[in-house]
Amino acid sequence: MNSFFNDEVLLGSKAAVALYDEVKDLPIIDYHCHLNQYMIRDDATFSDIGELWLSGDHYKWRVMRLCGVDEYYITGDASYEEKFYKFCEILPKAIGNAVYYWAHFELKQVFGINLEINKENAKEIYRLANEKMKDLSVQKLLKSFNVEFVATTDDPVDDLLAHGHYGNTEVTPTFRPDKVYACSDEYLAQLGKVVGYSIDSLDALEKALSERLDYFKAHGAHITDHGFDQFPSKLISRDEAVALFARRGTWNKEEKDAMFGYILLFLMKEYKKRDIVVQLHFAVTRNINTPMFKSVGVDHGFDVMSKEVDIQDVMKFLDALTDEERPTCILYTLNPNTIAPLACISGAFRNVYIGAAWWFNDTLEGIRRNLELVSEYAVLGTNLGMLTDSRAFSSYSRFDFFRRILCDFVANKVEKGEYTLESAKTLVKDISYNNIKNLLRL
């Protein structure tokens, strides 16, 4: 057997292999991603493997930049074939980076090719993969990965008309109100146009957000998502929020933070009423390379890990909601230094979970570290498993990456006599599939 990326890669023991056999074929529930629902609806196809892999995957773009590849071959006007060759050329340098593993898993699982991705093999891989591409489309990819559920990321003003059932895959929206917090006249005008009245007061804003939540719920939404740097440091009363809203456009930094906190708390209570699960992604600073942001725009690989969140602010925020007001919350930190205190906090408030190792932490050691800290400071058996957080349709190989690491991690407890194999089998199946399925009542 070829030792390179064989069936037992990342599985370091017989127990790990046995556990992986229990989860490898389980369906996929992708409860947070940035896939294009219109491409799913239209069953889009791709010109070649270069387009499939490199048309929207900022993880791969970032590795290419780290290796000195010119932007012409990343987001520039080079052909997808040329971009693909450049990616293959640099990938051997990236051993240890999650992209190195993902790409090889994608190549094997999507195309049945088990070659090292490098300069020497690039043309052969391109030829073999493109033969398979002739019969490949978005919906066929979802079917091949056994994707049961997809939650895309959607603005409150979106029409949601492309969501629905496609084959065996349910595609639902996720309420993502990040643009609301600034209360800019431009965005409020968009929201007002959708709901049919002017957003000229805090009452009108709350009414509009509630109506849009009902619309999302009616279109199958189970989940909401929020992305921000830090938790609000000051929580204000409704009277203070009314006064702040009236002079929007003049806020200083502290006032912006205060309004963000008010709106987020308002929404949390509305989510609870509708039984919507909340995802909070934080400790991220976006678009730090100003010239590149002006050149190529958002979501092109120029977002980074931020400072640790203030744990006192997290506690204060969660404590501002009673158990009857607080929805189920999943916390994701881009800065891993706060995983332990966040996991500790999750034990003080009902229905608060630590999310998957997110973004820059979605690595071989990052996932292991996340699992270890959750098991030590919270409860591993309630973990909600993997998600893609991706714009790339071939990225479902990341679930296999996670399941292998999970099985190897749990198998280590079995091998040391700390855990029975039968209990471990139940645990890995719950984490890989059952927990999130039950939580979302799918």
C-alpha positions as a printed Julia matrix, in Angstrom:
442×3 Matrix{Float64}:
   0.0    0.0     0.0
   1.19   3.5    -0.8
   2.19   5.01    2.53
   1.43   8.55    1.32
  -2.01   9.65    2.53
  -3.2    6.07    2.9
  -6.52   5.2     4.52
  -4.99   5.32    8.0
  -3.31   8.73    7.72
  -3.57  10.7    11.01
  -4.87   7.56   12.75
  -2.1    6.45   15.06
  -3.47   3.24   16.56
  -5.8    0.3    16.0
  -8.32   1.95   18.31
  -8.22   5.12   16.18
  -8.9    3.09   13.04
 -11.8    1.32   14.76
 -13.32   4.64   15.86
 -12.86   6.18   12.43
 -14.75   3.26   10.89
 -17.73   4.35   13.03
 -17.8    7.94   11.74
 -16.22   8.08    8.29
 -19.49   7.55    6.42
 -21.77   9.62    8.64
 -23.66  12.43    6.87
 -22.36  15.97    7.08
 -24.17  18.8     8.86
 -22.45  22.05    7.88
 -24.03  24.53   10.28
 -21.77  27.45    9.38
 -20.38  28.22    5.94
 -20.19  30.93    3.29
 -21.19  28.85    0.29
 -23.13  30.52   -2.49
 -26.71  29.26   -2.34
 -27.37  30.4    -5.92
 -24.6   28.12   -7.15
 -26.23  25.27   -5.26
 -29.66  26.04   -6.71
 -28.28  26.38  -10.24
 -26.08  23.27   -9.87
 -23.08  25.28  -11.06
 -20.11  23.68  -12.78
 -16.45  24.66  -12.91
 -14.13  25.09  -15.87
 -11.32  23.09  -14.26
  -9.83  22.08  -10.93
  -8.16  25.48  -10.76
 -11.51  27.25  -10.64
 -12.94  24.76   -8.15
  -9.98  25.14   -5.81
  -8.83  28.72   -6.28
 -11.79  30.89   -7.3
 -12.82  31.72   -3.74
 -10.65  29.92   -1.18
  -8.76  32.57    0.78
  -7.05  29.84    2.83
  -5.22  28.69   -0.29
  -4.57  32.28   -1.4
  -2.95  33.07    1.92
  -0.54  30.12    1.69
   0.41  31.2    -1.82
   1.16  34.73   -0.61
   3.21  33.34    2.28
   5.33  31.51   -0.3
   5.89  34.66   -2.36
   3.55  33.91   -5.26
   2.72  37.05   -7.24
  -0.86  38.32   -6.85
  -1.3   37.86  -10.61
  -1.51  34.09   -9.91
  -3.79  34.48   -6.88
  -6.55  37.04   -7.5
  -5.09  38.43  -10.73
  -5.79  37.72  -14.39
  -3.77  34.52  -14.76
  -5.74  31.55  -16.06
  -7.0   29.01  -13.52
  -4.58  26.51  -15.02
  -1.65  28.83  -14.33
  -2.95  29.5   -10.81
  -3.29  25.8   -10.17
   0.31  25.12  -11.21
   1.57  27.87   -8.91
  -0.42  26.42   -6.03
   0.98  22.92   -6.66
   4.49  24.32   -6.84
   4.41  25.83   -3.36
   2.3   23.28   -1.46
   5.2   21.0    -0.38
   6.55  23.97    1.6
   3.31  24.06    3.63
   3.56  20.75    5.51
   1.89  21.28    8.9
  -0.44  23.95    7.52
  -4.08  22.82    7.4
  -4.24  23.67    3.69
  -1.6   21.02    2.96
  -3.81  18.33    4.5
  -7.08  19.66    3.12
  -5.77  19.81   -0.44
  -4.51  16.24   -0.39
  -7.75  14.98    1.14
  -9.73  16.92   -1.49
  -7.62  15.47   -4.28
  -8.12  11.92   -3.05
 -11.77  12.12   -2.03
 -13.12  14.22   -4.91
 -10.92  12.97   -7.73
  -9.57   9.61   -6.53
  -5.99  10.82   -7.06
  -3.38   9.9    -4.46
  -0.36  11.81   -5.74
   1.71  14.33   -3.84
   0.72  17.82   -4.91
   3.93  19.37   -6.19
   5.46  20.98   -9.25
   6.46  17.66  -10.81
   2.97  16.15  -10.55
   0.99  19.31  -11.3
   0.28  18.68  -14.99
  -0.67  15.05  -14.44
  -2.97  15.98  -11.56
  -4.51  18.73  -13.68
  -5.15  16.29  -16.55
  -6.61  13.52  -14.37
  -8.74  15.87  -12.27
 -10.18  17.62  -15.3
 -11.37  14.3   -16.71
 -13.44  13.93  -13.54
 -14.5   17.59  -13.72
 -16.48  16.88  -16.9
 -19.07  15.08  -14.8
 -18.85  17.22  -11.66
 -21.22  19.91  -10.44
 -22.05  21.58   -7.12
 -24.97  19.3    -6.33
 -22.96  16.21   -7.3
 -20.19  17.36   -4.95
 -22.68  17.73   -2.1
 -24.06  14.27   -2.83
 -20.61  12.68   -3.0
 -19.72  14.11    0.42
 -23.12  13.05    1.83
 -23.94  16.61    2.88
 -27.29  16.51    4.66
 -27.58  20.12    5.83
 -26.0   23.44    4.83
 -26.49  26.76    6.61
 -25.3   29.65    4.45
 -24.55  33.14    5.79
 -27.12  35.8     4.9
 -27.8   39.46    5.59
 -31.17  40.48    7.07
 -32.07  42.2     3.78
 -31.48  39.09    1.62
 -34.47  37.56   -0.17
 -33.59  33.89    0.65
 -35.26  32.7    -2.55
 -32.48  30.24   -3.44
 -32.72  28.24   -0.22
 -34.5   24.9    -0.15
 -33.96  21.17   -0.7
 -31.58  20.06   -3.46
 -31.34  16.32   -3.73
 -30.63  15.03   -0.23
 -29.26  18.36    0.97
 -31.3   20.93    2.91
 -29.93  24.46    2.32
 -31.09  26.99    4.92
 -30.22  30.63    5.68
 -28.34  32.01    8.68
 -29.28  35.44   10.05
 -26.06  37.54   10.03
 -26.83  41.14   11.15
 -23.27  42.52   11.37
 -24.1   45.5     9.12
 -26.9   46.57   11.45
 -24.71  47.66   14.37
 -23.32  50.82   12.78
 -26.86  52.03   11.98
 -25.61  53.79    8.85
 -28.2   55.69    6.84
 -27.29  53.64    3.76
 -27.95  50.3     5.43
 -31.07  51.47    7.26
 -32.44  52.61    3.91
 -31.87  49.1     2.49
 -33.59  47.53    5.49
 -36.45  50.01    5.27
 -36.98  49.2     1.62
 -37.28  45.49    2.42
 -39.73  45.9     5.3
 -41.69  48.71    3.66
 -41.27  51.54    6.14
 -38.64  54.05    7.24
 -36.18  53.0     9.94
 -36.19  56.38   11.68
 -36.3   55.28   15.31
 -35.1   52.53   17.59
 -38.68  51.22   17.72
 -38.69  50.92   13.92
 -35.3   49.17   13.91
 -36.4   46.61   16.5
 -39.67  46.02   14.64
 -37.8   45.54   11.34
 -35.28  43.11   12.84
 -38.07  41.09   14.46
 -39.95  40.9    11.17
 -36.85  39.81    9.27
 -36.17  37.15   11.89
 -39.67  35.82   11.34
 -39.01  35.82    7.59
 -35.76  33.88    8.07
 -37.48  31.42   10.39
 -40.24  30.9     7.82
 -37.53  30.1     5.25
 -35.98  27.39    7.42
 -33.42  29.27    9.5
 -32.25  27.42   12.58
 -29.2   29.56   13.29
 -27.93  33.1    13.55
 -24.32  34.24   13.41
 -22.37  37.3    14.53
 -18.79  38.29   13.78
 -16.97  40.95   15.79
 -13.65  41.74   17.45
 -14.51  42.22   21.14
 -17.58  41.82   23.32
 -19.32  45.1    24.25
 -17.64  46.7    27.24
 -20.65  48.76   28.31
 -24.28  47.68   28.4
 -26.8   50.53   28.26
 -30.49  50.97   29.01
 -33.16  51.28   26.37
 -33.6   55.01   27.1
 -29.88  55.52   26.48
 -30.12  53.5    23.27
 -33.08  55.57   22.04
 -31.08  58.77   22.56
 -28.01  57.27   20.87
 -29.99  56.12   17.85
 -31.41  59.61   17.4
 -27.91  61.01   16.84
 -26.48  58.17   14.82
 -23.65  59.2    12.54
 -21.97  61.18   15.32
 -20.98  58.35   17.63
 -17.51  58.02   19.11
 -15.88  54.64   19.63
 -17.43  54.08   23.05
 -20.92  54.98   21.81
 -20.6   52.59   18.85
 -19.64  49.87   21.3
 -22.61  50.71   23.52
 -25.12  50.56   20.66
 -23.6   47.29   19.45
 -24.13  45.84   22.92
 -27.71  47.03   23.09
 -28.67  45.64   19.67
 -26.91  42.33   20.33
 -28.72  41.87   23.65
 -32.04  42.77   22.02
 -31.44  40.19   19.31
 -30.42  37.51   21.8
 -33.84  37.74   23.43
 -35.55  37.62   20.05
 -33.55  34.52   19.11
 -34.65  32.8    22.29
 -38.31  33.48   21.48
 -37.86  31.77   18.11
 -35.64  28.9    19.3
 -32.76  30.05   17.09
 -29.21  28.93   17.94
 -26.68  31.76   18.22
 -23.09  31.62   16.97
 -20.7   34.31   18.18
 -17.36  34.61   16.31
 -14.91  37.03   17.87
 -11.29  38.11   18.39
 -10.81  38.88   14.68
  -9.54  42.05   13.03
 -10.48  42.38    9.36
  -8.88  43.92    6.27
  -5.6   44.97    7.89
  -3.78  45.44    4.56
  -5.35  48.68    3.35
  -3.9   48.75   -0.2
  -4.96  45.16   -0.84
  -8.39  45.78    0.68
  -8.85  48.69   -1.71
  -7.62  46.54   -4.6
  -9.46  43.23   -4.09
 -12.04  43.89   -1.35
 -13.24  41.85    1.63
 -12.72  38.14    2.32
  -9.53  37.81    0.32
  -7.17  36.67    3.08
  -6.34  39.88    4.95
  -8.18  39.19    8.21
  -6.14  38.18   11.26
  -6.24  36.98   14.84
  -6.97  39.82   17.25
  -6.19  40.29   20.93
  -7.85  38.08   23.51
 -11.4   39.03   24.44
 -11.91  40.56   27.86
 -13.31  37.66   29.86
 -15.05  40.08   32.22
 -16.98  41.5    29.26
 -18.03  38.0    28.17
 -19.29  37.19   31.65
 -21.1   40.51   31.93
 -22.79  39.99   28.59
 -24.0   36.46   29.34
 -25.06  37.5    32.83
 -27.27  40.26   31.38
 -29.6   37.49   30.14
 -31.62  35.2    32.38
 -31.84  31.51   31.57
 -35.29  32.25   30.15
 -33.88  34.99   27.87
 -30.6   33.39   26.8
 -30.67  31.31   23.61
 -28.34  28.43   22.94
 -24.94  30.05   22.28
 -21.87  28.7    20.53
 -18.68  30.68   21.18
 -15.8   30.76   18.68
 -12.59  32.62   19.43
  -9.94  33.27   16.82
  -7.42  33.86   19.6
  -6.96  30.42   21.23
  -5.54  31.83   24.48
  -9.07  32.26   25.82
 -10.45  28.78   25.08
  -9.85  27.56   28.65
 -11.55  30.5    30.43
 -14.39  30.47   27.89
 -14.9   26.74   28.46
 -14.92  27.43   32.19
 -17.53  30.19   31.73
 -19.71  27.84   29.7
 -20.29  25.82   32.87
 -21.82  28.83   34.64
 -24.53  29.56   32.05
 -26.91  27.02   30.61
 -26.76  26.12   26.9
 -23.41  27.78   26.2
 -20.93  25.75   24.14
 -17.38  26.2    22.91
 -17.35  25.96   19.12
 -14.98  24.17   16.8
 -11.38  25.29   16.39
 -12.03  28.26   14.14
 -10.2   29.57   11.07
  -6.48  29.88   11.86
  -6.96  27.3    14.62
  -8.51  24.72   12.29
  -5.19  22.87   12.09
  -3.83  19.52   13.15
  -2.63  20.78   16.53
  -5.28  23.5    16.81
  -8.09  20.95   16.7
  -6.29  18.7    19.18
  -5.73  21.66   21.5
  -9.39  22.66   21.24
 -10.55  19.13   22.04
  -8.15  18.85   24.96
  -9.19  22.15   26.55
 -12.89  21.5    26.07
 -12.5   18.05   27.63
 -10.6   19.47   30.61
 -12.64  22.6    31.34
 -16.07  21.65   29.95
 -17.48  18.32   28.64
 -16.12  16.75   25.48
 -19.22  14.64   24.89
 -21.36  17.74   24.26
 -19.01  19.06   21.57
 -20.84  20.04   18.37
 -18.21  18.84   15.92
 -17.04  20.3    12.66
 -18.16  22.93   10.15
 -16.48  24.27    7.03
 -16.68  28.08    7.44
 -15.8   27.98    3.76
 -16.65  29.4     0.35
 -15.2   26.39   -1.48
 -17.41  23.46   -2.49
 -14.59  20.95   -2.25
 -13.92  21.92    1.36
 -16.06  19.12    2.81
 -12.88  17.08    3.08
 -12.32  19.16    6.22
 -14.92  17.01    7.97
 -12.82  13.94    7.29
  -9.74  15.8     8.55
 -11.57  16.63   11.79
 -13.03  13.15   12.25
  -9.61  11.55   11.9
  -8.09  13.91   14.47
 -11.04  13.39   16.83
 -10.79   9.6    16.57
  -7.04   9.66   17.13
  -7.49  11.96   20.14
 -10.15   9.78   21.78
  -8.32   6.55   20.86
  -5.36   7.73   22.87
  -7.56   7.52   25.98
  -8.61   4.01   24.96
  -5.04   2.86   24.31
  -3.99   4.06   27.77
  -6.8    2.14   29.44
  -8.7    5.27   30.5
 -11.76   4.67   28.33
 -13.56   1.7    26.82
 -13.75   1.31   23.07
 -17.55   0.99   23.16
 -17.99   4.26   25.05
 -15.52   5.89   22.67
 -17.54   4.75   19.66
 -20.66   6.42   21.05
 -18.71   9.59   21.86
 -17.17  10.1    18.41
 -20.49   9.45   16.66
 -22.21  12.01   18.89
 -19.54  14.65   18.29
 -19.32  13.97   14.56
 -23.05  14.0    13.87
 -25.67  13.36   16.57
 -25.08  16.33   18.88
 -25.57  19.06   16.27
 -28.41  17.17   14.6
 -30.26  16.96   17.9
 -29.48  20.55   18.87
 -30.91  21.89   15.61
 -33.79  19.38   15.71
 -33.1   18.33   12.13
